[in-house]
Amino acid sequence: MTVQAEQRTPSVAPAGQAVLEVRGLTVEYATGSIPVRACCDVSFTLRRGEILGIAGESGSGKSTLITALTRLQRPPAVTTAGEILFHGRDGAPPVDLVALDGKQLRRYRWTALSIVLQSAMDALNPVMRIGAQFADVLRARDRSLSKRDAWTRAAELLALVGISADRVRDYPHQLSGGMRQRAAIALALACRPELVVMDEPTTAVDVVMQRQILAQVLRLRGELGFAVVFVTHDLSLLLELADRIAIMYAGRIVEVGEATALYSAPKHPYTQGLRDSFPPLRAPLRTLRGIPGTPPDLRRPPSGCPFHPRCAQRTGGCDERLPALLPVGPQAGHQAACLLHETETETETDSGETKGGIR
Ligand SMILES: Nc1ncnc2c1ncn2[C@@H]1O[C@H](COP(=O)(O)OP(=O)(O)OP(=O)(O)O)[C@@H](O)[C@H]1O
């Protein structure tokens, strides 16, 4: 079962209206004598209602990036550079989330941005009824909401993710794993956030439930208009869901582009390897290849392009120069950080196209 094309709701984002602008974000784990730079100079813009997928192998820095985005990181993680500009729907000037203290951040949690974690289903309190947990969140954000109205709203939210409203009185253990995960998504949507960050929310459920959850995320995005940053190691899954995909390797974004263009014509050898490591969900099955070697130790990343020791297409210079993220291919907004494409970019730039950050 796959998320059919007709179930997909086109992005509700008017082009250019940003909800989040991440600029030069760098996060380190200050452990031992050499820090682990797990997120390095990451920049991207997320538009209102857009779904941005972030894919990469284990250890590529995905979780580090999203805990930094949501300001849920704990020591030894430290944001050493960059800004995360959040543009509210009220049209007020953007707020740099990096600069906010705990009290200021509380204003933004749940209402502006919320998060669904891999193990969200286990994050529900086992000794509280589902409805009570929803009511707590709703009433903490709206003190005028009565208990009765909060429970009614909780039942409506469960119904939104396909869980019968009468389950509102259940305890978490009375729901299946898939239902608990969907309840966690409904809870994340309780205060109508503008941005929901999802970290592998379908990893712990079977493939049928995975497809149902993805279809629901798409439907709800269409109905409620929130933007999503969705992290996974499975690139083929993002093809079903994301408007754009960013590929991370060794803490950096190495390729970004519109989902179909990036999947069908990946430019970075790492993206090609990642794509060929997972069975496609809809296209005919092809030989799975995998990527030889292992990701680098981020305390001592290789010189030049961090992927070069594993890259079958490396050329002279790959071990010396860190490639910049530059436009590639015919599709607007498609960018890759690979020396193989720098000549192509230079030629295009000479003929008038402007270089730029990720848009
Ligand atoms: N608490 C920590 N202390 C030191 N290094 C850490 C810590 N947490 C993560 N790292 C390192 O940061 C790098 C990025 O890890 P991260 O968990 O962000 O990657 P990931 O892509 O999310 O991986 P996964 O898919 O396995 O969750 C890895 O090299 C990891 O070893």
The ligand as an SDF file (V2000), in Angstrom:
LIG
                    3D

 31 33  0  0  0  0  0  0  0  0999 V2000
   25.5180   13.3570   23.0980 N   0  0  0  0  0  0  0  0  0  0  0  0
   26.4480   13.2580   22.1430 C   0  0  0  0  0  0  0  0  0  0  0  0
   27.7560   13.4060   22.4320 N   0  0  0  0  0  0  0  0  0  0  0  0
   28.7040   13.3170   21.4720 C   0  0  0  0  0  0  0  0  0  0  0  0
   28.4400   13.0860   20.1700 N   0  0  0  0  0  0  0  0  0  0  0  0
   27.1620   12.9270   19.8160 C   0  0  0  0  0  0  0  0  0  0  0  0
   26.0870   13.0020   20.7750 C   0  0  0  0  0  0  0  0  0  0  0  0
   24.9110   12.8010   20.1290 N   0  0  0  0  0  0  0  0  0  0  0  0
   25.2350   12.6040   18.8210 C   0  0  0  0  0  0  0  0  0  0  0  0
   26.5790   12.6880   18.6420 N   0  0  0  0  0  0  0  0  0  0  0  0
   27.3030   12.5560   17.3670 C   0  0  0  0  0  0  0  0  0  0  0  0
   26.7830   13.5120   16.4570 O   0  0  0  0  0  0  0  0  0  0  0  0
   26.7700   12.9700   15.1340 C   0  0  0  0  0  0  0  0  0  0  0  0
   25.3760   13.1540   14.5430 C   0  0  0  0  0  0  0  0  0  0  0  0
   24.4520   12.3650   15.3130 O   0  0  0  0  0  0  0  0  0  0  0  0
   22.8670   12.4580   15.0810 P   0  0  0  0  0  0  0  0  0  0  0  0
   22.2330   11.5910   16.1240 O   0  0  0  0  0  0  0  0  0  0  0  0
   22.4700   13.8700   15.0060 O   0  0  0  0  0  0  0  0  0  0  0  0
   22.7410   11.7790   13.6500 O   0  0  0  0  0  0  0  0  0  0  0  0
   21.4270   11.1920   12.9660 P   0  0  0  0  0  0  0  0  0  0  0  0
   21.6040   11.4340   11.5130 O   0  0  0  0  0  0  0  0  0  0  0  0
   20.2290   11.7370   13.6130 O   0  0  0  0  0  0  0  0  0  0  0  0
   21.5530    9.6540   13.3030 O   0  0  0  0  0  0  0  0  0  0  0  0
   20.3470    8.6100   13.5950 P   0  0  0  0  0  0  0  0  0  0  0  0
   19.6130    8.4690   12.2880 O   0  0  0  0  0  0  0  0  0  0  0  0
   21.0840    7.3780   14.0070 O   0  0  0  0  0  0  0  0  0  0  0  0
   19.5110    9.2010   14.6880 O   0  0  0  0  0  0  0  0  0  0  0  0
   27.2380   11.5230   15.2570 C   0  0  0  0  0  0  0  0  0  0  0  0
   28.6080   11.4790   14.9100 O   0  0  0  0  0  0  0  0  0  0  0  0
   27.0290   11.2110   16.7010 C   0  0  0  0  0  0  0  0  0  0  0  0
   27.9830   10.2560   17.1330 O   0  0  0  0  0  0  0  0  0  0  0  0
  1  2  1  0
  2  3  1  0
  2  7  2  0
  3  4  2  0
  4  5  1  0
  5  6  2  0
  6  7  1  0
  6 10  1  0
  7  8  1  0
  8  9  2  0
  9 10  1  0
 10 11  1  0
 11 12  1  0
 11 30  1  0
 12 13  1  0
 13 14  1  0
 13 28  1  0
 14 15  1  0
 15 16  1  0
 16 17  2  0
 16 18  1  0
 16 19  1  0
 19 20  1  0
 20 21  2  0
 20 22  1  0
 20 23  1  0
 23 24  1  0
 24 25  2  0
 24 26  1  0
 24 27  1  0
 28 29  1  0
 28 30  1  0
 30 31  1  0
M  END
$$$$
